[in-house]
Structures are given as structure tokens and as C-alpha cells.
Amino acid sequence: SNGEFGDRLIDCAGRFGLTFDTYSLEWGRMFSPDDIKNIIDSSSGVKWLWAVHCETSTGMLNDLATLKNTCREKGILLCVDCVSSIGNAHVDLEGVYLASGVSGKGLCSYSGLCMVFYNHGSAEPDKRLPAYLDLGTYSRRHGVPFTINSNLINALRESLERLDINNRLRQILILSDWLRKQLRDIGLKIIVDDESACASVITISLPRRLNSEAIGRKLELEGYFTSYRSGYLLKRNWIQICPMSCLSKTDIEPLLVILRKFSFKQRF
């Protein structure tokens, strides 16, 4: 873990009574392949590694290729949270045992659907698991064992049919590179460096004299909805700008004008 959602994976594993070791870093730090290998070598019976691809809390895009190579070398299974990376970054799931995604975020449909991707044979149903979380049950029923909202399915299909992924990723990267430079010119600190960041998540650490909740509320009044309400963001005085939709520089330039006023003139 190197962020909130890696911490949540650890919490989930603990709640299910799994036996595991953890590798936890300061939020925003990149995983070290050597550290991961050392942990695997020093522990007996390691069978899987569970990690987040795009750590949404910081904007860190963890190196999926390195994780895959490490797991392949060590002969263990890799399970990845790709909720924020699918549709927002290049994602190659070859060699990944399990991966999760959602209908919202990078796929630009309505939120509400969760998807699990796997590249191995179907599992048998496991009575020890809640039925709604048992992949074996879904596989045995050909993917739809329970009632599902058809409106969400149709919305996702429409979004996927319209999606030009290469163009989308190119536009997000261009906009993000420009926006990051503008934010730094204002004097704002971005948590993750550009080389390690997911282009669609920009996490900003505000100076202590500014209050993230107050700024977030004022931006809402101006028509700009940033991420700031989550407890982990409020705790750290962070706000996030997430250009996951079809935005242009023209759309964002007024936001920069407002942020300049907050940064240099206002007190909260």
C-alpha cells in the first residue's frame, strides 16, 4: 500500500481472516521491486500479491509491468485494483490473475457496476463466501446470477461504443501536463511527480494557511467540483482535480484564475 485504497485492500484482507504480510509506504511513494522481492523471499508460502494500479488518493500510477514481472519471477498470483486506471491509463492485464474495474471513472458511464476480470479457468462456487462476492457463482451462471440494473448495462455499452481510448488517453495527458505546470506556477504542491502520476488524478497539498474544505466549498459556488470531502483528503488538507471527462484548457482556465486568488489573497 502507498495510499488510501491500498490501505483498504489490507483492511479487506484482514476482515476476511486471510493470513498475509504487508508492504506499506508513505503515501505518494513508489513501490520498490527489490523490497517486494525481499518480502516475498523472507515469507513462507506466499501465493498472491494484491495491489492498486492507480492509487486514487494521491494520483500515483503504480508500475503494473514491474508488479507482473515480480510475480512471474516468484511464481505467485497478481490481483490488481484497476478501478481508477481503466479508461484513464494504458492497462495491460496479461499475466494478471484478477483485476477489478467499475463503470464510472475512466469509462465515463454511470457509476454502479463493478467488474472482475480474470484470465484463468472458472472457479467452483465456495459456500464460505457471501453469494454476491463469489466469482464461482457468477461463472457457473454465466456472469449474471442475480438481478442487475439494465439501465446501467445499456449506459455502459453506449459509453464503450463511443470510446476512442487512444484519443482519450492522448487528450487527458496533454491537458494534465499543461494543468500540472499551471498549478506549480501558482505555487501549489502536487503530491506525485509527473513521471509516476496518473494523468487523470491531480492531488494538491495546500499550505497550512489555506483550508481544503473551505476552498472546495468556494470552488463549488463558482461551478467547479473538486474532490475534497473524503476523510483522508480533509485530514491531509488535500484537494484533487480529476480531468476524467471531456475537458479543455478553455474549461479549466477560469478555475486557475480562482485558485490564484485563493493562493495569494485569501485567508481561511
HELIX and SHEET records of a PDB file:
HELIX    1   1 GLU A    4  ARG A   15  1                                  12    
HELIX    2   2 PRO A   33  SER A   42  1                                  10    
HELIX    3   3 LEU A   64  LYS A   74  1                                  11    
HELIX    4   4 LYS A  105  LEU A  107  5                                   3    
HELIX    5   5 ALA A  131  LEU A  133  5                                   3    
HELIX    6   6 LEU A  135  ARG A  140  1                                   6    
HELIX    7   7 SER A  150  ARG A  162  1                                  13    
HELIX    8   8 ILE A  165  ILE A  186  1                                  22    
HELIX    9   9 ASP A  194  SER A  196  5                                   3    
HELIX   10  10 SER A  212  LEU A  221  1                                  10    
HELIX   11  11 GLY A  231  ARG A  236  1                                   6    
HELIX   12  12 LYS A  249  PHE A  264  1                                  16    
SHEET    1   A 4 TRP A  48  VAL A  52  0                                        
SHEET    2   A 4 LEU A  77  ASP A  81  1                                        
SHEET    3   A 4 LEU A  98  VAL A 102  1                                        
SHEET    4   A 4 CYS A 114  TYR A 118 -1                                        
SHEET    1   B 2 CYS A  54  GLU A  55  0                                        
SHEET    2   B 2 MET A  60  LEU A  61 -1                                        
SHEET    1   C 3 LYS A 189  ILE A 190  0                                        
SHEET    2   C 3 ILE A 202  SER A 205 -1                                        
SHEET    3   C 3 TRP A 238  ILE A 241 -1                                        
END                                                                             
